[in-house]
Amino acid sequence: VLRDAFMENQTVRNFEEVCASKVSSTMNLDALSRDLCPQLQWFVCFSSISCGRGNAGQSNYGYANSVMERICEQRTREGLPGLAIQWGAIGDVGVIQDTMGSGVVIGGTVPQTIRSCLSVLDKFLQQNHPVVLSCVPHVPLETSSSKSSKQSVLSAVGKIFGLSDMSSINPEISLGELGMDSLIGVELRHLLEREFDLMLGIPELRKLTVKDLKKLEETMKSSVETSNANVASDSPKIEEVPLHFSELDRKQLIPKDTIVSMNSVKSGTPLFILHPIEGTVVMLYPLAQFICVPVFGIQYTSEAPGDSLEELAAWYWVHIKKLNVGDTIFLAGYSFGSTLVLEMILQAERQPHQYPQVQEIIILDGSHAVASVYAKMYKYFDDEEEIHALFSFVVILGTEINLVEYKEEMSSLFSTSDRIKCTAYKLQPYFRNLTPEELQVAFDLFYNKVKMTVKYVPKSKLRKPITLFKAMESLDSKHNISKTYDWEKNCDGHITLHTVKGTHKDFIQGERAKKVAELINDIFLGEMFPDIYLSRE
């Protein structure tokens, strides 16, 4: 029973009618079940998100649901079964489905399907909290301008009024004349602000005519087209994002900042991504744009420690804590970065009170075993370790240097400085914007990471679960490592494997990056809304 109105328009009778179906029924069932069903297994009440979060004009409805919840809480304190579920908007059937359809966004949520409701109900019956919430958050992966180009202002307003075709209405009629009351006004104001970035008060909304809405829609469409044209002309294309060393400029080859922001999202549990062997996160920007939480990249700068991975992991923890982003984070590592993630989590598990809680661990095509495989691949000749590192550096740079001649020349030189100078000289034609000194700094940073990887031996195994994203064209088909990159040797927690199309380089680019991001977003949303977020249906 609904008797919606703002407080100044509410009456005692309205409260009584709403409470009769909710409060009286629950009180009677509570009293009778205590006498007639002493062995009752479940006592379940359907409350509403209007109680937990509030909803304009529904103070009586929220109050009635709150009484139900308090009864359930009292029952559990007395050792009796009691569960109140605050449901959000329900899809498939009911008032919302009949009047607004399944695609509507209400208070930041979308309707939850009956199948989803039954699934989450089963979970709720197996836990001990007396009051729980189930809703499906609306998580747009597009900007408001791109959304407005897909959904017209007229159709959005028409849904709220229950009109399927606003264009057939007299263009001179105002929204007030259409029957806009205070509740519809609040919903309209929220809709226009959320979906179209329009800030209008209730009086202005009442005066708007259908003709005004059409003009507004045409203006916004023109604005979106202009904006898209500017983006197309000014923004770098995904294909132009540097993938590896040979395509990086000075700032990217020698990162200046340890932590960089990688997308424009401002709210949510932040994700920190550890760099690959290149030391930069520039190749991960396309992926970051599709992630639904704030993303920060961690890069290897000239100030970072170079003696051990343990010191480097501790150094990165210090920088993360300096950001003051909260007590919980998500952590990810790409390629070489997965080994850094391993050590960082081990440090956090040994001293959990000194570090932020890591809610999810995401591994992007890497492991300690994979790093070891590459280290062995680069040891082509038995000489000093720095020669192997220099050779690896040149291989990763992807230049057209004759590697056979380069190997012979390096073997004929006996000092580190001579080898580095010779390497810098050979690389100069491919990096004309870099001085030999800058190339030497870039090599030193790379060499540090190689040495640390060779020396690193994990002191224990992870206890937390991880999610591994593995490129379909991966190492395990060519080398003696498992399908999960031997993570079972370093992790006692559950390993969830997602095999995605592409190579080690391109699975984080373009449309493939979007697919990976969708999977990651589902993981994050499930963590941020436990027992609430089931799927974006």
Secondary structure as GFF3:
##gff-version 3
##sequence-region A 1 537
A	DSSP	three_ten_helix	7	9	.	.	.	ID=ss1
A	DSSP	alpha_helix	12	19	.	.	.	ID=ss2
A	DSSP	pi_helix	20	24	.	.	.	ID=ss3
A	DSSP	alpha_helix	25	36	.	.	.	ID=ss4
A	DSSP	beta_strand	44	48	.	.	.	ID=ss5
A	DSSP	alpha_helix	49	52	.	.	.	ID=ss6
A	DSSP	alpha_helix	59	77	.	.	.	ID=ss7
A	DSSP	beta_strand	83	87	.	.	.	ID=ss8
A	DSSP	alpha_helix	95	100	.	.	.	ID=ss9
A	DSSP	beta_strand	109	110	.	.	.	ID=ss10
A	DSSP	alpha_helix	114	124	.	.	.	ID=ss11
A	DSSP	beta_strand	131	134	.	.	.	ID=ss12
A	DSSP	beta_strand	136	137	.	.	.	ID=ss13
A	DSSP	alpha_helix	144	150	.	.	.	ID=ss14
A	DSSP	alpha_helix	153	161	.	.	.	ID=ss15
A	DSSP	three_ten_helix	166	168	.	.	.	ID=ss16
A	DSSP	alpha_helix	182	196	.	.	.	ID=ss17
A	DSSP	alpha_helix	202	207	.	.	.	ID=ss18
A	DSSP	alpha_helix	210	234	.	.	.	ID=ss19
A	DSSP	three_ten_helix	238	240	.	.	.	ID=ss20
A	DSSP	three_ten_helix	245	247	.	.	.	ID=ss21
A	DSSP	alpha_helix	250	253	.	.	.	ID=ss22
A	DSSP	beta_strand	259	261	.	.	.	ID=ss23
A	DSSP	beta_strand	271	274	.	.	.	ID=ss24
A	DSSP	three_ten_helix	282	284	.	.	.	ID=ss25
A	DSSP	alpha_helix	285	288	.	.	.	ID=ss26
A	DSSP	beta_strand	295	298	.	.	.	ID=ss27
A	DSSP	alpha_helix	309	322	.	.	.	ID=ss28
A	DSSP	beta_strand	328	334	.	.	.	ID=ss29
A	DSSP	alpha_helix	337	350	.	.	.	ID=ss30
A	DSSP	three_ten_helix	352	354	.	.	.	ID=ss31
A	DSSP	beta_strand	357	364	.	.	.	ID=ss32
A	DSSP	alpha_helix	368	377	.	.	.	ID=ss33
A	DSSP	alpha_helix	385	397	.	.	.	ID=ss34
A	DSSP	alpha_helix	403	412	.	.	.	ID=ss35
A	DSSP	alpha_helix	416	427	.	.	.	ID=ss36
A	DSSP	three_ten_helix	428	430	.	.	.	ID=ss37
A	DSSP	alpha_helix	436	455	.	.	.	ID=ss38
A	DSSP	beta_strand	466	471	.	.	.	ID=ss39
A	DSSP	three_ten_helix	475	477	.	.	.	ID=ss40
A	DSSP	three_ten_helix	487	489	.	.	.	ID=ss41
A	DSSP	beta_strand	495	500	.	.	.	ID=ss42
A	DSSP	alpha_helix	510	528	.	.	.	ID=ss43
###
